[in-house]
Amino acid sequence: MPRLRSNLHFVFLAVAALCPLLDTLLPEQLRFADALRPIFIFALLGLGLNVVTGFTGLLNLGAAGFMAIGGYSYAIATCDIYPFQLGFFGALLMSALTGMTAGILLGLPTLRLRGDYLAIATLGFGEIVQSIIRNLDVITKGTQGINPIPAPILFGYVFQPENYLPWYYLFWSILTVAVVVVSNLERSSVGRRWISVREDELASACMGTDVVRAKMSAFIVGAILCSIAGALWVSYLGSTGEPGNYDFQISIIALCMVIVGGLGSIPGVLLGALVMIGFNSILLTKIAAWINSLSTVSSTNVLASPNNWKYLIFGLALVVMMRFKPEGLLPAGRHYHRRGK
């Protein structure tokens, strides 16, 4: 049982790989595999935040900023109005490198901060990124955003918007690679240093751990994953959208995914993404379609649109979670939380 629990994230990914096959067996109104694509992207964002907040214990509220940096880097590296044209994987690499650079520049002056002070600093970083994108319109096109973003071309195959299956397995593959990398890092000496800093920073420093270096490595890995998530999001939408799409709310959603799933738990992050994003992109969509199919329900009725009360449900769910299961749905192994034993 402990071995199964430690590899539960691979079970989730294996089930996700079979979802399109299951989808073909369901009636059209119940199909859901197409809606899993944004869940994969936000699961990648949650993985990046989990490295920083879950493994290392640093409260990071700037995930949306790194997502924006990755998304705009991808757009600049692929859109034909710019001179680069790096292709899909070249643009992903550029997004990762840009995110890593931003993580280093943010980490150098802030990683000696702790707790609320670090949270406020990273929150300010997210707001700064939004402001720069909005005002540097010569490069970023300001509030207009960069569009259209060309579809990925892999081995001569052009991804078509109307065919979701290639996109599905592309995003699933990238998420799987990220899960494997983060899982191996967690078990490595690097991951053990992260967890020791989270459990007791002073004791970790007394045992010879370079605390600032450990925090910086976590920040870099988290920034890279969040930036890649932004690149995939822009590729999925075909546009960067306006800078307000990468506001503080995205950082809070990512943090909620990590907390609801379980801090420091990779399977928890995947489950948290499914719960938080799946509720919006799958369940509410199906409920809205069902309500609209009822001729007895007036289209002007505010209760007929689930979007009008989804945040009420989000809030109630978080309150209930923190009251009855504060460690999350799939908390990390007990050996990571035995402080002083």
Sequence and secondary structure as in RCSB ss.txt:
>XXXX:A:sequence
MPRLRSNLHFVFLAVAALCPLLDTLLPEQLRFADALRPIFIFALLGLGLNVVTGFTGLLNLGAAGFMAIGGYSYA
IATCDIYPFQLGFFGALLMSALTGMTAGILLGLPTLRLRGDYLAIATLGFGEIVQSIIRNLDVITKGTQGINPIP
APILFGYVFQPENYLPWYYLFWSILTVAVVVVSNLERSSVGRRWISVREDELASACMGTDVVRAKMSAFIVGAIL
CSIAGALWVSYLGSTGEPGNYDFQISIIALCMVIVGGLGSIPGVLLGALVMIGFNSILLTKIAAWINSLSTVSST
NVLASPNNWKYLIFGLALVVMMRFKPEGLLPAGRHYHRRGK
>XXXX:A:secstr
 HHHHHTHHHHHHHHHHHHHHHHTTS GGG  GGGHHHHHHHHHHHHHHIIIIIIS      HHHHHHHHHHHHH
HHH TTSS   HHHHHHHHHHHHHHHHHHHHHHHHTT  HHHHHHHHHHHHHHHHHHHHH HHHH GGG      
  EETTEE  TT HHHHHHHHHHHHHHHHHHHHHHHHSHHHHHHHHHHH HHHHHHTT  HHHHHHHHHHHHHHH
HHHHHHHHHHHHTS   GGGGSHHHHHHHHHHHHHH TT HHHHHHHHHHHHHIIIIIHHHHHHHHHT TTS TT
 GGG GGGTHHHHHHHHHHHHHHH TT SS   GGGT TT 
